Amino acid sequence: MKIAFQVLGEPVAKGRAKFCVRGGFAMAYTPKKTREAEGDFRTQSLKYRPKELITSAIRLVIRVYKPIPKSMSKKNRLLIEEDVLINNIPLPITRPDFDNYAKLVCDSLNGIFWKDDSQICDCVISKRYSNSPRVEIELEGD
């Protein structure tokens, strides 16, 4: 089974757990921005979920398209807008790290597409710039 879809909006990477002390006990919690991003990701992806959870090994492709920085030259903006794939187009080598995007995607889709993200055996992740920020997902299993 192959499934492909995209989640529109500026991609959000999974934030690190935060800690606080209440009543003398340390507690860990997920930051609000991460919780909201996971919820939005889940909501947008629900219409693509399979009838039954995938139970086999999964191959996953995640393409993250970040907004083009305002500081980028007009020449590079045009190349990105035209989706010209040449070696001279700048890539987003800034934070957040690619694996933090993957963590948010995988955690968001647990229980919707697969039982657990431990089933993901192959994963390809890329970061690019685009005028239409989004995350594209392709998965294959069962």
C-alpha positions in Angstrom: 0.0 0.0 0.0 1.3 3.4 -0.9 0.0 6.7 0.6 1.0 10.2 -0.4 -0.3 13.5 0.9 0.8 16.9 2.0 0.2 19.0 5.2 0.0 22.7 4.4 1.5 25.5 6.5 4.8 26.4 7.9 6.6 23.2 9.1 7.2 22.9 12.8 10.0 20.8 14.3 9.4 18.8 17.5 10.5 20.8 20.5 12.5 19.3 23.4 10.5 18.3 26.5 10.3 21.0 29.1 10.7 20.4 32.9 9.2 22.0 35.9 9.0 21.2 39.6 5.6 21.0 41.3 5.0 19.9 44.8 8.7 18.9 45.1 8.5 16.6 42.0 10.1 17.1 38.7 7.6 16.9 35.8 8.3 16.8 32.0 5.8 18.2 29.5 5.6 18.9 25.8 5.8 22.6 24.8 2.5 24.2 23.7 3.8 24.9 20.1 4.8 21.3 19.6 1.4 20.0 21.0 -0.5 22.4 18.6 1.7 21.5 15.6 1.2 17.7 16.2 -2.6 18.3 16.5 -2.7 20.3 13.3 -0.6 17.7 11.5 -2.9 14.9 12.7 -6.0 16.8 11.7 -4.8 17.5 8.2 -3.6 13.9 7.6 -6.7 12.1 8.9 -8.4 12.1 5.5 -5.5 10.1 4.0 -5.3 7.4 6.7 -5.8 3.7 5.7 -8.8 1.7 6.8 -6.6 -0.4 9.0 -3.3 0.5 10.7 -0.2 -0.6 8.8 1.4 -3.5 10.8 4.4 -4.2 8.5 7.7 -2.5 8.0 7.3 1.0 6.6 9.3 3.1 4.1 8.8 6.8 4.8 9.7 9.9 2.7 9.4 13.3 4.3 9.9 16.5 2.3 9.9 19.7 4.4 9.4 22.9 2.5 10.3 26.0 4.6 9.4 29.5 3.7 11.9 31.4 1.5 13.8 33.9 3.8 13.1 37.5 3.0 16.9 38.2 2.9 17.4 35.9 0.0 18.4 37.5 -3.4 15.8 37.9 -6.1 17.7 35.6 -8.4 17.6 32.8 -5.9 14.0 33.4 -5.1 13.1 33.1 -8.8 15.1 29.9 -9.1 13.3 28.4 -6.1 9.9 29.6 -7.3 10.5 28.0 -10.7 11.6 24.8 -8.9 14.8 24.7 -10.9 16.9 21.8 -9.5 20.5 23.0 -10.0 23.4 23.0 -7.7 23.4 26.7 -7.1 20.1 27.0 -5.3 20.7 27.6 -1.6 19.4 25.0 0.8 18.1 25.6 4.3 21.2 24.6 6.3 19.8 26.4 9.4 18.0 25.1 12.4 15.8 23.3 13.2 17.5 20.0 12.4 15.9 17.7 9.8 15.4 14.9 12.4 13.3 17.1 14.6 10.8 17.6 11.7 10.8 13.8 11.4 10.1 13.3 15.1 7.0 15.5 14.9 5.7 13.7 11.7 6.3 10.3 13.2 4.8 11.0 16.6 1.8 12.7 15.0 1.0 9.7 12.7 1.3 7.1 15.5 -2.0 5.3 15.9 -3.3 6.8 12.6 -1.2 5.2 9.9 0.8 2.7 11.9 0.8 1.2 15.4 4.2 2.6 16.4 6.9 4.5 14.6 9.3 1.7 15.5 7.9 0.1 12.3 9.7 2.7 10.1 12.7 0.9 8.7 13.6 3.2 5.8 13.3 7.0 5.9 14.4 9.8 3.6 14.1 13.4 4.9 14.8 16.5 2.9 14.6 20.3 3.6 14.0 22.8 0.9 12.7 26.3 0.4 9.3 27.1 -1.2 6.8 29.8 -1.6 4.2 27.4 -0.4 5.5 26.0 3.0 4.3 22.4 3.6 5.4 18.9 4.5 5.0 16.2 1.9 4.7 12.6 3.1 5.0 9.4 1.1 4.8 6.0 2.9 4.7 2.5 1.9 3.9 -0.6 3.9 1.7 -3.8 4.1 
